[in-house]
Amino acid sequence: MTGKNQHVVPHGDDWAVRGAGNEKVTSIHQTQADAERAARDIAINQRSEVIIHRPDGRIRDKNSYGNDPFPPEG
């Protein structure tokens, strides 16, 4: 079973990691790169995805650390 996807989201002047569906953030970081690393570690442990957002909140990128089909479909 996979865990919650982890979102890297703007948080004031900082960046935060928030689990999908959670109201509270998991951690706060000074840079987006630091938040991405923290989210990646959680996603690897939970076999889930990291969804990286832009400063305006739109999704910029996604990385999966779960059970991806190999070879990829499509």
PDB file of N, H, CA, C and O in Angstrom:
ATOM      1  N   MET A   1       0.845  -1.186   0.000  1.00  0.00           N
ATOM      2  CA  MET A   1       0.000   0.000   0.000  1.00  0.00           C
ATOM      3  C   MET A   1       0.888   1.247   0.000  1.00  0.00           C
ATOM      4  O   MET A   1       1.919   1.283   0.672  1.00  0.00           O
ATOM      5  N   THR A   2       0.490   2.240  -0.741  1.00  0.00           N
ATOM      6  H   THR A   2      -0.347   2.211  -1.287  1.00  0.00           H
ATOM      7  CA  THR A   2       1.279   3.464  -0.817  1.00  0.00           C
ATOM      8  C   THR A   2       0.769   4.498   0.176  1.00  0.00           C
ATOM      9  O   THR A   2      -0.383   4.456   0.609  1.00  0.00           O
ATOM     10  N   GLY A   3       1.654   5.427   0.526  1.00  0.00           N
ATOM     11  H   GLY A   3       2.590   5.460   0.174  1.00  0.00           H
ATOM     12  CA  GLY A   3       1.301   6.495   1.460  1.00  0.00           C
ATOM     13  C   GLY A   3       0.738   7.701   0.732  1.00  0.00           C
ATOM     14  O   GLY A   3       0.425   7.652  -0.458  1.00  0.00           O
ATOM     15  N   LYS A   4       0.621   8.779   1.480  1.00  0.00           N
ATOM     16  H   LYS A   4       0.875   8.820   2.446  1.00  0.00           H
ATOM     17  CA  LYS A   4       0.086  10.022   0.921  1.00  0.00           C
ATOM     18  C   LYS A   4       1.113  10.685   0.013  1.00  0.00           C
ATOM     19  O   LYS A   4       2.311  10.679   0.298  1.00  0.00           O
ATOM     20  N   ASN A   5       0.626  11.255  -1.082  1.00  0.00           N
ATOM     21  H   ASN A   5      -0.346  11.260  -1.313  1.00  0.00           H
ATOM     22  CA  ASN A   5       1.500  12.064  -1.925  1.00  0.00           C
ATOM     23  C   ASN A   5       1.946  13.287  -1.141  1.00  0.00           C
ATOM     24  O   ASN A   5       1.203  13.811  -0.311  1.00  0.00           O
ATOM     25  N   GLN A   6       3.167  13.737  -1.410  1.00  0.00           N
ATOM     26  H   GLN A   6       3.771  13.311  -2.083  1.00  0.00           H
ATOM     27  CA  GLN A   6       3.742  14.871  -0.711  1.00  0.00           C
ATOM     28  C   GLN A   6       3.790  16.069  -1.654  1.00  0.00           C
ATOM     29  O   GLN A   6       4.296  15.970  -2.772  1.00  0.00           O
ATOM     30  N   HIS A   7       3.263  17.190  -1.197  1.00  0.00           N
ATOM     31  H   HIS A   7       2.852  17.270  -0.289  1.00  0.00           H
ATOM     32  CA  HIS A   7       3.224  18.408  -2.002  1.00  0.00           C
ATOM     33  C   HIS A   7       4.248  19.404  -1.474  1.00  0.00           C
ATOM     34  O   HIS A   7       4.335  19.634  -0.268  1.00  0.00           O
ATOM     35  N   VAL A   8       5.030  19.997  -2.389  1.00  0.00           N
ATOM     36  H   VAL A   8       4.959  19.810  -3.369  1.00  0.00           H
ATOM     37  CA  VAL A   8       5.942  21.089  -2.060  1.00  0.00           C
ATOM     38  C   VAL A   8       5.210  22.365  -2.452  1.00  0.00           C
ATOM     39  O   VAL A   8       4.968  22.620  -3.632  1.00  0.00           O
ATOM     40  N   VAL A   9       4.857  23.173  -1.433  1.00  0.00           N
ATOM     41  H   VAL A   9       5.054  22.966  -0.474  1.00  0.00           H
ATOM     42  CA  VAL A   9       3.982  24.327  -1.657  1.00  0.00           C
ATOM     43  C   VAL A   9       4.592  25.601  -1.071  1.00  0.00           C
ATOM     44  O   VAL A   9       5.356  25.540  -0.108  1.00  0.00           O
ATOM     45  N   PRO A  10       4.251  26.764  -1.659  1.00  0.00           N
ATOM     46  CA  PRO A  10       4.708  28.019  -1.058  1.00  0.00           C
ATOM     47  C   PRO A  10       4.078  28.201   0.321  1.00  0.00           C
ATOM     48  O   PRO A  10       2.931  27.818   0.553  1.00  0.00           O
ATOM     49  N   HIS A  11       4.856  28.796   1.231  1.00  0.00           N
ATOM     50  H   HIS A  11       5.788  29.107   1.043  1.00  0.00           H
ATOM     51  CA  HIS A  11       4.395  28.993   2.612  1.00  0.00           C
ATOM     52  C   HIS A  11       4.955  30.341   3.079  1.00  0.00           C
ATOM     53  O   HIS A  11       6.011  30.403   3.707  1.00  0.00           O
ATOM     54  N   GLY A  12       4.227  31.416   2.761  1.00  0.00           N
ATOM     55  H   GLY A  12       3.369  31.365   2.250  1.00  0.00           H
ATOM     56  CA  GLY A  12       4.751  32.756   3.039  1.00  0.00           C
ATOM     57  C   GLY A  12       5.986  33.000   2.186  1.00  0.00           C
ATOM     58  O   GLY A  12       5.933  32.858   0.964  1.00  0.00           O
ATOM     59  N   ASP A  13       7.093  33.363   2.813  1.00  0.00           N
ATOM     60  H   ASP A  13       7.137  33.478   3.805  1.00  0.00           H
ATOM     61  CA  ASP A  13       8.358  33.552   2.087  1.00  0.00           C
ATOM     62  C   ASP A  13       9.162  32.258   2.000  1.00  0.00           C
ATOM     63  O   ASP A  13      10.239  32.239   1.405  1.00  0.00           O
ATOM     64  N   ASP A  14       8.653  31.188   2.582  1.00  0.00           N
ATOM     65  H   ASP A  14       7.778  31.203   3.065  1.00  0.00           H
ATOM     66  CA  ASP A  14       9.346  29.908   2.617  1.00  0.00           C
ATOM     67  C   ASP A  14       8.608  28.886   1.760  1.00  0.00           C
ATOM     68  O   ASP A  14       7.676  29.221   1.027  1.00  0.00           O
ATOM     69  N   TRP A  15       9.046  27.631   1.868  1.00  0.00           N
ATOM     70  H   TRP A  15       9.802  27.359   2.463  1.00  0.00           H
ATOM     71  CA  TRP A  15       8.418  26.509   1.176  1.00  0.00           C
ATOM     72  C   TRP A  15       8.094  25.440   2.200  1.00  0.00           C
ATOM     73  O   TRP A  15       8.824  25.266   3.176  1.00  0.00           O
ATOM     74  N   ALA A  16       7.007  24.728   1.981  1.00  0.00           N
ATOM     75  H   ALA A  16       6.414  24.869   1.188  1.00  0.00           H
ATOM     76  CA  ALA A  16       6.577  23.711   2.940  1.00  0.00           C
ATOM     77  C   ALA A  16       6.313  22.389   2.230  1.00  0.00           C
ATOM     78  O   ALA A  16       6.055  22.340   1.028  1.00  0.00           O
ATOM     79  N   VAL A  17       6.388  21.327   3.016  1.00  0.00           N
ATOM     80  H   VAL A  17       6.598  21.367   3.993  1.00  0.00           H
ATOM     81  CA  VAL A  17       5.984  19.993   2.578  1.00  0.00           C
ATOM     82  C   VAL A  17       4.663  19.698   3.283  1.00  0.00           C
ATOM     83  O   VAL A  17       4.548  19.837   4.501  1.00  0.00           O
ATOM     84  N   ARG A  18       3.664  19.287   2.489  1.00  0.00           N
ATOM     85  H   ARG A  18       3.758  19.175   1.500  1.00  0.00           H
ATOM     86  CA  ARG A  18       2.346  18.976   3.055  1.00  0.00           C
ATOM     87  C   ARG A  18       1.864  17.658   2.447  1.00  0.00           C
ATOM     88  O   ARG A  18       1.879  17.485   1.228  1.00  0.00           O
ATOM     89  N   GLY A  19       1.445  16.747   3.294  1.00  0.00           N
ATOM     90  H   GLY A  19       1.433  16.888   4.284  1.00  0.00           H
ATOM     91  CA  GLY A  19       0.865  15.496   2.820  1.00  0.00           C
ATOM     92  C   GLY A  19      -0.494  15.764   2.196  1.00  0.00           C
ATOM     93  O   GLY A  19      -1.232  16.633   2.660  1.00  0.00           O
ATOM     94  N   ALA A  20      -0.827  15.029   1.155  1.00  0.00           N
ATOM     95  H   ALA A  20      -0.228  14.323   0.777  1.00  0.00           H
ATOM     96  CA  ALA A  20      -2.109  15.206   0.470  1.00  0.00           C
ATOM     97  C   ALA A  20      -3.255  15.090   1.463  1.00  0.00           C
ATOM     98  O   ALA A  20      -3.335  14.126   2.224  1.00  0.00           O
ATOM     99  N   GLY A  21      -4.141  16.082   1.450  1.00  0.00           N
ATOM    100  H   GLY A  21      -4.076  16.866   0.832  1.00  0.00           H
ATOM    101  CA  GLY A  21      -5.302  16.079   2.307  1.00  0.00           C
ATOM    102  C   GLY A  21      -5.066  16.627   3.704  1.00  0.00           C
ATOM    103  O   GLY A  21      -6.019  16.795   4.465  1.00  0.00           O
ATOM    104  N   ASN A  22      -3.820  16.910   4.059  1.00  0.00           N
ATOM    105  H   ASN A  22      -3.046  16.773   3.440  1.00  0.00           H
ATOM    106  CA  ASN A  22      -3.515  17.441   5.383  1.00  0.00           C
ATOM    107  C   ASN A  22      -3.691  18.951   5.417  1.00  0.00           C
ATOM    108  O   ASN A  22      -3.364  19.639   4.450  1.00  0.00           O
ATOM    109  N   GLU A  23      -4.205  19.468   6.521  1.00  0.00           N
ATOM    110  H   GLU A  23      -4.471  18.909   7.307  1.00  0.00           H
ATOM    111  CA  GLU A  23      -4.305  20.916   6.697  1.00  0.00           C
ATOM    112  C   GLU A  23      -2.990  21.497   7.184  1.00  0.00           C
ATOM    113  O   GLU A  23      -2.594  22.586   6.770  1.00  0.00           O
ATOM    114  N   LYS A  24      -2.308  20.767   8.069  1.00  0.00           N
ATOM    115  H   LYS A  24      -2.630  19.881   8.406  1.00  0.00           H
ATOM    116  CA  LYS A  24      -1.039  21.241   8.613  1.00  0.00           C
ATOM    117  C   LYS A  24       0.113  20.780   7.740  1.00  0.00           C
ATOM    118  O   LYS A  24       0.063  19.712   7.130  1.00  0.00           O
ATOM    119  N   VAL A  25       1.158  21.605   7.689  1.00  0.00           N
ATOM    120  H   VAL A  25       1.200  22.473   8.185  1.00  0.00           H
ATOM    121  CA  VAL A  25       2.335  21.233   6.922  1.00  0.00           C
ATOM    122  C   VAL A  25       3.204  20.284   7.737  1.00  0.00           C
ATOM    123  O   VAL A  25       3.190  20.311   8.967  1.00  0.00           O
ATOM    124  N   THR A  26       3.953  19.454   7.042  1.00  0.00           N
ATOM    125  H   THR A  26       3.964  19.432   6.042  1.00  0.00           H
ATOM    126  CA  THR A  26       4.856  18.510   7.679  1.00  0.00           C
ATOM    127  C   THR A  26       6.141  19.204   8.107  1.00  0.00           C
ATOM    128  O   THR A  26       6.645  18.967   9.205  1.00  0.00           O
ATOM    129  N   SER A  27       6.680  20.079   7.223  1.00  0.00           N
ATOM    130  H   SER A  27       6.270  20.272   6.331  1.00  0.00           H
ATOM    131  CA  SER A  27       7.911  20.802   7.522  1.00  0.00           C
ATOM    132  C   SER A  27       7.978  22.073   6.680  1.00  0.00           C
ATOM    133  O   SER A  27       7.334  22.182   5.637  1.00  0.00           O
ATOM    134  N   ILE A  28       8.776  23.034   7.159  1.00  0.00           N
ATOM    135  H   ILE A  28       9.300  22.945   8.007  1.00  0.00           H
ATOM    136  CA  ILE A  28       8.955  24.319   6.483  1.00  0.00           C
ATOM    137  C   ILE A  28      10.442  24.497   6.182  1.00  0.00           C
ATOM    138  O   ILE A  28      11.297  24.178   7.008  1.00  0.00           O
ATOM    139  N   HIS A  29      10.741  25.016   4.973  1.00  0.00           N
ATOM    140  H   HIS A  29      10.046  25.275   4.302  1.00  0.00           H
ATOM    141  CA  HIS A  29      12.126  25.150   4.514  1.00  0.00           C
ATOM    142  C   HIS A  29      12.327  26.522   3.875  1.00  0.00           C
ATOM    143  O   HIS A  29      11.385  27.124   3.360  1.00  0.00           O
ATOM    144  N   GLN A  30      13.561  27.004   3.918  1.00  0.00           N
ATOM    145  H   GLN A  30      14.327  26.515   4.337  1.00  0.00           H
ATOM    146  CA  GLN A  30      13.862  28.315   3.351  1.00  0.00           C
ATOM    147  C   GLN A  30      13.874  28.308   1.829  1.00  0.00           C
ATOM    148  O   GLN A  30      13.584  29.330   1.207  1.00  0.00           O
ATOM    149  N   THR A  31      14.209  27.164   1.213  1.00  0.00           N
ATOM    150  H   THR A  31      14.445  26.334   1.718  1.00  0.00           H
ATOM    151  CA  THR A  31      14.253  27.099  -0.244  1.00  0.00           C
ATOM    152  C   THR A  31      13.364  25.972  -0.755  1.00  0.00           C
ATOM    153  O   THR A  31      13.064  25.013  -0.043  1.00  0.00           O
ATOM    154  N   GLN A  32      12.954  26.117  -2.007  1.00  0.00           N
ATOM    155  H   GLN A  32      13.197  26.895  -2.586  1.00  0.00           H
ATOM    156  CA  GLN A  32      12.150  25.072  -2.634  1.00  0.00           C
ATOM    157  C   GLN A  32      12.963  23.789  -2.756  1.00  0.00           C
ATOM    158  O   GLN A  32      12.425  22.696  -2.577  1.00  0.00           O
ATOM    159  N   ALA A  33      14.250  23.911  -3.057  1.00  0.00           N
ATOM    160  H   ALA A  33      14.687  24.799  -3.203  1.00  0.00           H
ATOM    161  CA  ALA A  33      15.101  22.726  -3.204  1.00  0.00           C
ATOM    162  C   ALA A  33      15.178  21.933  -1.899  1.00  0.00           C
ATOM    163  O   ALA A  33      15.131  20.703  -1.921  1.00  0.00           O
ATOM    164  N   ASP A  34      15.295  22.622  -0.766  1.00  0.00           N
ATOM    165  H   ASP A  34      15.333  23.621  -0.748  1.00  0.00           H
ATOM    166  CA  ASP A  34      15.324  21.939   0.527  1.00  0.00           C
ATOM    167  C   ASP A  34      13.999  21.217   0.785  1.00  0.00           C
ATOM    168  O   ASP A  34      13.982  20.088   1.275  1.00  0.00           O
ATOM    169  N   ALA A  35      12.903  21.876   0.452  1.00  0.00           N
ATOM    170  H   ALA A  35      12.917  22.793   0.054  1.00  0.00           H
ATOM    171  CA  ALA A  35      11.587  21.257   0.635  1.00  0.00           C
ATOM    172  C   ALA A  35      11.427  20.050  -0.279  1.00  0.00           C
ATOM    173  O   ALA A  35      10.846  19.043   0.127  1.00  0.00           O
ATOM    174  N   GLU A  36      11.935  20.132  -1.509  1.00  0.00           N
ATOM    175  H   GLU A  36      12.407  20.949  -1.840  1.00  0.00           H
ATOM    176  CA  GLU A  36      11.873  19.002  -2.444  1.00  0.00           C
ATOM    177  C   GLU A  36      12.624  17.804  -1.891  1.00  0.00           C
ATOM    178  O   GLU A  36      12.137  16.677  -1.974  1.00  0.00           O
ATOM    179  N   ARG A  37      13.808  18.034  -1.327  1.00  0.00           N
ATOM    180  H   ARG A  37      14.203  18.950  -1.261  1.00  0.00           H
ATOM    181  CA  ARG A  37      14.591  16.932  -0.768  1.00  0.00           C
ATOM    182  C   ARG A  37      13.846  16.262   0.393  1.00  0.00           C
ATOM    183  O   ARG A  37      13.811  15.035   0.489  1.00  0.00           O
ATOM    184  N   ALA A  38      13.259  17.069   1.265  1.00  0.00           N
ATOM    185  H   ALA A  38      13.287  18.065   1.188  1.00  0.00           H
ATOM    186  CA  ALA A  38      12.510  16.516   2.397  1.00  0.00           C
ATOM    187  C   ALA A  38      11.298  15.722   1.905  1.00  0.00           C
ATOM    188  O   ALA A  38      11.019  14.633   2.408  1.00  0.00           O
ATOM    189  N   ALA A  39      10.582  16.270   0.924  1.00  0.00           N
ATOM    190  H   ALA A  39      10.809  17.154   0.515  1.00  0.00           H
ATOM    191  CA  ALA A  39       9.406  15.581   0.378  1.00  0.00           C
ATOM    192  C   ALA A  39       9.814  14.281  -0.306  1.00  0.00           C
ATOM    193  O   ALA A  39       9.115  13.274  -0.192  1.00  0.00           O
ATOM    194  N   ARG A  40      10.935  14.298  -1.011  1.00  0.00           N
ATOM    195  H   ARG A  40      11.503  15.116  -1.104  1.00  0.00           H
ATOM    196  CA  ARG A  40      11.417  13.089  -1.693  1.00  0.00           C
ATOM    197  C   ARG A  40      11.724  11.983  -0.683  1.00  0.00           C
ATOM    198  O   ARG A  40      11.374  10.824  -0.906  1.00  0.00           O
ATOM    199  N   ASP A  41      12.376  12.337   0.425  1.00  0.00           N
ATOM    200  H   ASP A  41      12.660  13.278   0.606  1.00  0.00           H
ATOM    201  CA  ASP A  41      12.691  11.332   1.446  1.00  0.00           C
ATOM    202  C   ASP A  41      11.416  10.686   1.994  1.00  0.00           C
ATOM    203  O   ASP A  41      11.362   9.471   2.183  1.00  0.00           O
ATOM    204  N   ILE A  42      10.397  11.502   2.247  1.00  0.00           N
ATOM    205  H   ILE A  42      10.441  12.489   2.093  1.00  0.00           H
ATOM    206  CA  ILE A  42       9.122  10.976   2.744  1.00  0.00           C
ATOM    207  C   ILE A  42       8.464  10.093   1.688  1.00  0.00           C
ATOM    208  O   ILE A  42       7.974   9.008   2.001  1.00  0.00           O
ATOM    209  N   ALA A  43       8.454  10.554   0.441  1.00  0.00           N
ATOM    210  H   ALA A  43       8.853  11.436   0.187  1.00  0.00           H
ATOM    211  CA  ALA A  43       7.809   9.812  -0.646  1.00  0.00           C
ATOM    212  C   ALA A  43       8.500   8.476  -0.898  1.00  0.00           C
ATOM    213  O   ALA A  43       7.833   7.480  -1.180  1.00  0.00           O
ATOM    214  N   ILE A  44       9.823   8.443  -0.802  1.00  0.00           N
ATOM    215  H   ILE A  44      10.365   9.252  -0.574  1.00  0.00           H
ATOM    216  CA  ILE A  44      10.538   7.173  -0.978  1.00  0.00           C
ATOM    217  C   ILE A  44      10.121   6.205   0.124  1.00  0.00           C
ATOM    218  O   ILE A  44       9.853   5.032  -0.136  1.00  0.00           O
ATOM    219  N   ASN A  45      10.069   6.700   1.342  1.00  0.00           N
ATOM    220  H   ASN A  45      10.287   7.653   1.554  1.00  0.00           H
ATOM    221  CA  ASN A  45       9.684   5.866   2.484  1.00  0.00           C
ATOM    222  C   ASN A  45       8.248   5.366   2.353  1.00  0.00           C
ATOM    223  O   ASN A  45       7.958   4.220   2.696  1.00  0.00           O
ATOM    224  N   GLN A  46       7.353   6.214   1.861  1.00  0.00           N
ATOM    225  H   GLN A  46       7.590   7.145   1.582  1.00  0.00           H
ATOM    226  CA  GLN A  46       5.935   5.862   1.757  1.00  0.00           C
ATOM    227  C   GLN A  46       5.547   5.309   0.386  1.00  0.00           C
ATOM    228  O   GLN A  46       4.393   4.939   0.171  1.00  0.00           O
ATOM    229  N   ARG A  47       6.508   5.251  -0.544  1.00  0.00           N
ATOM    230  H   ARG A  47       7.446   5.552  -0.370  1.00  0.00           H
ATOM    231  CA  ARG A  47       6.251   4.764  -1.905  1.00  0.00           C
ATOM    232  C   ARG A  47       5.111   5.561  -2.554  1.00  0.00           C
ATOM    233  O   ARG A  47       4.118   4.996  -3.013  1.00  0.00           O
ATOM    234  N   SER A  48       5.281   6.883  -2.579  1.00  0.00           N
ATOM    235  H   SER A  48       6.087   7.342  -2.206  1.00  0.00           H
ATOM    236  CA  SER A  48       4.248   7.770  -3.116  1.00  0.00           C
ATOM    237  C   SER A  48       4.879   8.769  -4.080  1.00  0.00           C
ATOM    238  O   SER A  48       6.002   8.564  -4.541  1.00  0.00           O
ATOM    239  N   GLU A  49       4.167   9.841  -4.383  1.00  0.00           N
ATOM    240  H   GLU A  49       3.255  10.008  -4.008  1.00  0.00           H
ATOM    241  CA  GLU A  49       4.636  10.855  -5.328  1.00  0.00           C
ATOM    242  C   GLU A  49       4.958  12.164  -4.627  1.00  0.00           C
ATOM    243  O   GLU A  49       4.435  12.467  -3.555  1.00  0.00           O
ATOM    244  N   VAL A  50       5.844  12.937  -5.272  1.00  0.00           N
ATOM    245  H   VAL A  50       6.269  12.691  -6.143  1.00  0.00           H
ATOM    246  CA  VAL A  50       6.110  14.316  -4.865  1.00  0.00           C
ATOM    247  C   VAL A  50       5.524  15.207  -5.945  1.00  0.00           C
ATOM    248  O   VAL A  50       5.831  15.042  -7.126  1.00  0.00           O
ATOM    249  N   ILE A  51       4.683  16.149  -5.547  1.00  0.00           N
ATOM    250  H   ILE A  51       4.434  16.283  -4.588  1.00  0.00           H
ATOM    251  CA  ILE A  51       4.103  17.121  -6.467  1.00  0.00           C
ATOM    252  C   ILE A  51       4.675  18.482  -6.099  1.00  0.00           C
ATOM    253  O   ILE A  51       4.463  18.974  -4.991  1.00  0.00           O
ATOM    254  N   ILE A  52       5.404  19.088  -7.036  1.00  0.00           N
ATOM    255  H   ILE A  52       5.576  18.688  -7.936  1.00  0.00           H
ATOM    256  CA  ILE A  52       6.084  20.358  -6.789  1.00  0.00           C
ATOM    257  C   ILE A  52       5.267  21.480  -7.414  1.00  0.00           C
ATOM    258  O   ILE A  52       4.942  21.442  -8.601  1.00  0.00           O
ATOM    259  N   HIS A  53       4.943  22.470  -6.606  1.00  0.00           N
ATOM    260  H   HIS A  53       5.207  22.501  -5.642  1.00  0.00           H
ATOM    261  CA  HIS A  53       4.125  23.592  -7.048  1.00  0.00           C
ATOM    262  C   HIS A  53       4.992  24.820  -7.323  1.00  0.00           C
ATOM    263  O   HIS A  53       6.081  24.965  -6.767  1.00  0.00           O
ATOM    264  N   ARG A  54       4.495  25.687  -8.180  1.00  0.00           N
ATOM    265  H   ARG A  54       3.611  25.568  -8.632  1.00  0.00           H
ATOM    266  CA  ARG A  54       5.129  26.981  -8.455  1.00  0.00           C
ATOM    267  C   ARG A  54       4.725  27.963  -7.358  1.00  0.00           C
ATOM    268  O   ARG A  54       3.819  27.673  -6.575  1.00  0.00           O
ATOM    269  N   PRO A  55       5.387  29.126  -7.290  1.00  0.00           N
ATOM    270  CA  PRO A  55       4.996  30.133  -6.289  1.00  0.00           C
ATOM    271  C   PRO A  55       3.524  30.543  -6.372  1.00  0.00           C
ATOM    272  O   PRO A  55       2.935  30.936  -5.366  1.00  0.00           O
ATOM    273  N   ASP A  56       2.925  30.452  -7.568  1.00  0.00           N
ATOM    274  H   ASP A  56       3.404  30.132  -8.386  1.00  0.00           H
ATOM    275  CA  ASP A  56       1.512  30.816  -7.708  1.00  0.00           C
ATOM    276  C   ASP A  56       0.575  29.649  -7.380  1.00  0.00           C
ATOM    277  O   ASP A  56      -0.644  29.789  -7.480  1.00  0.00           O
ATOM    278  N   GLY A  57       1.133  28.506  -6.991  1.00  0.00           N
ATOM    279  H   GLY A  57       2.123  28.392  -6.909  1.00  0.00           H
ATOM    280  CA  GLY A  57       0.337  27.361  -6.592  1.00  0.00           C
ATOM    281  C   GLY A  57       0.101  26.321  -7.673  1.00  0.00           C
ATOM    282  O   GLY A  57      -0.317  25.203  -7.374  1.00  0.00           O
ATOM    283  N   ARG A  58       0.366  26.676  -8.938  1.00  0.00           N
ATOM    284  H   ARG A  58       0.706  27.584  -9.181  1.00  0.00           H
ATOM    285  CA  ARG A  58       0.179  25.707 -10.025  1.00  0.00           C
ATOM    286  C   ARG A  58       1.241  24.608  -9.931  1.00  0.00           C
ATOM    287  O   ARG A  58       2.338  24.838  -9.421  1.00  0.00           O
ATOM    288  N   ILE A  59       0.908  23.426 -10.421  1.00  0.00           N
ATOM    289  H   ILE A  59       0.017  23.239 -10.835  1.00  0.00           H
ATOM    290  CA  ILE A  59       1.841  22.305 -10.396  1.00  0.00           C
ATOM    291  C   ILE A  59       2.936  22.525 -11.436  1.00  0.00           C
ATOM    292  O   ILE A  59       2.659  22.835 -12.595  1.00  0.00           O
ATOM    293  N   ARG A  60       4.182  22.358 -11.003  1.00  0.00           N
ATOM    294  H   ARG A  60       4.407  22.106 -10.062  1.00  0.00           H
ATOM    295  CA  ARG A  60       5.345  22.510 -11.874  1.00  0.00           C
ATOM    296  C   ARG A  60       5.878  21.160 -12.325  1.00  0.00           C
ATOM    297  O   ARG A  60       6.285  21.001 -13.476  1.00  0.00           O
ATOM    298  N   ASP A  61       5.877  20.179 -11.411  1.00  0.00           N
ATOM    299  H   ASP A  61       5.547  20.308 -10.476  1.00  0.00           H
ATOM    300  CA  ASP A  61       6.499  18.898 -11.722  1.00  0.00           C
ATOM    301  C   ASP A  61       5.975  17.831 -10.774  1.00  0.00           C
ATOM    302  O   ASP A  61       5.461  18.138  -9.698  1.00  0.00           O
ATOM    303  N   LYS A  62       6.112  16.559 -11.189  1.00  0.00           N
ATOM    304  H   LYS A  62       6.529  16.309 -12.063  1.00  0.00           H
ATOM    305  CA  LYS A  62       5.751  15.420 -10.356  1.00  0.00           C
ATOM    306  C   LYS A  62       6.840  14.376 -10.468  1.00  0.00           C
ATOM    307  O   LYS A  62       7.411  14.178 -11.541  1.00  0.00           O
ATOM    308  N   ASN A  63       7.131  13.706  -9.363  1.00  0.00           N
ATOM    309  H   ASN A  63       6.667  13.867  -8.492  1.00  0.00           H
ATOM    310  CA  ASN A  63       8.076  12.595  -9.354  1.00  0.00           C
ATOM    311  C   ASN A  63       7.459  11.462  -8.559  1.00  0.00           C
ATOM    312  O   ASN A  63       6.954  11.670  -7.456  1.00  0.00           O
ATOM    313  N   SER A  64       7.501  10.250  -9.125  1.00  0.00           N
ATOM    314  H   SER A  64       7.911  10.080 -10.021  1.00  0.00           H
ATOM    315  CA  SER A  64       6.896   9.098  -8.479  1.00  0.00           C
ATOM    316  C   SER A  64       7.968   8.221  -7.849  1.00  0.00           C
ATOM    317  O   SER A  64       9.001   7.948  -8.460  1.00  0.00           O
ATOM    318  N   TYR A  65       7.714   7.786  -6.626  1.00  0.00           N
ATOM    319  H   TYR A  65       6.875   8.008  -6.129  1.00  0.00           H
ATOM    320  CA  TYR A  65       8.610   6.881  -5.919  1.00  0.00           C
ATOM    321  C   TYR A  65       7.851   5.644  -5.458  1.00  0.00           C
ATOM    322  O   TYR A  65       8.214   5.015  -4.464  1.00  0.00           O
ATOM    323  N   GLY A  66       6.786   5.299  -6.196  1.00  0.00           N
ATOM    324  H   GLY A  66       6.491   5.810  -7.003  1.00  0.00           H
ATOM    325  CA  GLY A  66       5.947   4.162  -5.842  1.00  0.00           C
ATOM    326  C   GLY A  66       6.147   3.012  -6.787  1.00  0.00           C
ATOM    327  O   GLY A  66       7.238   2.811  -7.320  1.00  0.00           O
ATOM    328  N   ASN A  67       5.087   2.252  -6.995  1.00  0.00           N
ATOM    329  H   ASN A  67       4.200   2.415  -6.562  1.00  0.00           H
ATOM    330  CA  ASN A  67       5.121   1.075  -7.852  1.00  0.00           C
ATOM    331  C   ASN A  67       4.817   1.473  -9.280  1.00  0.00           C
ATOM    332  O   ASN A  67       3.683   1.324  -9.737  1.00  0.00           O
ATOM    333  N   ASP A  68       5.797   1.968  -9.979  1.00  0.00           N
ATOM    334  H   ASP A  68       6.717   2.088  -9.608  1.00  0.00           H
ATOM    335  CA  ASP A  68       5.614   2.335 -11.378  1.00  0.00           C
ATOM    336  C   ASP A  68       5.647   1.083 -12.244  1.00  0.00           C
ATOM    337  O   ASP A  68       6.428   0.168 -11.986  1.00  0.00           O
ATOM    338  N   PRO A  69       4.796   1.041 -13.278  1.00  0.00           N
ATOM    339  CA  PRO A  69       4.861  -0.104 -14.196  1.00  0.00           C
ATOM    340  C   PRO A  69       6.157  -0.040 -15.006  1.00  0.00           C
ATOM    341  O   PRO A  69       6.565   1.037 -15.440  1.00  0.00           O
ATOM    342  N   PHE A  70       6.796  -1.175 -15.208  1.00  0.00           N
ATOM    343  H   PHE A  70       6.464  -2.050 -14.856  1.00  0.00           H
ATOM    344  CA  PHE A  70       8.008  -1.225 -16.036  1.00  0.00           C
ATOM    345  C   PHE A  70       7.823  -2.329 -17.034  1.00  0.00           C
ATOM    346  O   PHE A  70       7.529  -3.447 -16.610  1.00  0.00           O
ATOM    347  N   PRO A  71       7.967  -2.122 -18.309  1.00  0.00           N
ATOM    348  CA  PRO A  71       8.229  -0.804 -18.908  1.00  0.00           C
ATOM    349  C   PRO A  71       7.020   0.118 -18.785  1.00  0.00           C
ATOM    350  O   PRO A  71       5.891  -0.346 -18.630  1.00  0.00           O
ATOM    351  N   PRO A  72       7.263   1.429 -18.854  1.00  0.00           N
ATOM    352  CA  PRO A  72       6.163   2.376 -18.728  1.00  0.00           C
ATOM    353  C   PRO A  72       5.138   2.208 -19.849  1.00  0.00           C
ATOM    354  O   PRO A  72       5.480   1.881 -20.985  1.00  0.00           O
ATOM    355  N   GLU A  73       3.881   2.441 -19.500  1.00  0.00           N
ATOM    356  H   GLU A  73       3.603   2.707 -18.577  1.00  0.00           H
ATOM    357  CA  GLU A  73       2.819   2.351 -20.509  1.00  0.00           C
ATOM    358  C   GLU A  73       2.869   3.594 -21.402  1.00  0.00           C
ATOM    359  O   GLU A  73       3.210   4.684 -20.944  1.00  0.00           O
ATOM    360  N   GLY A  74       2.525   3.416 -22.679  1.00  0.00           N
ATOM    361  H   GLY A  74       2.248   2.530 -23.052  1.00  0.00           H
ATOM    362  CA  GLY A  74       2.441   4.551 -23.591  1.00  0.00           C
ATOM    363  C   GLY A  74       3.698   4.861 -24.174  1.00  0.00           C
ATOM    364  O   GLY A  74       3.796   5.796 -24.968  1.00  0.00           O
TER     365      GLY A  74
END
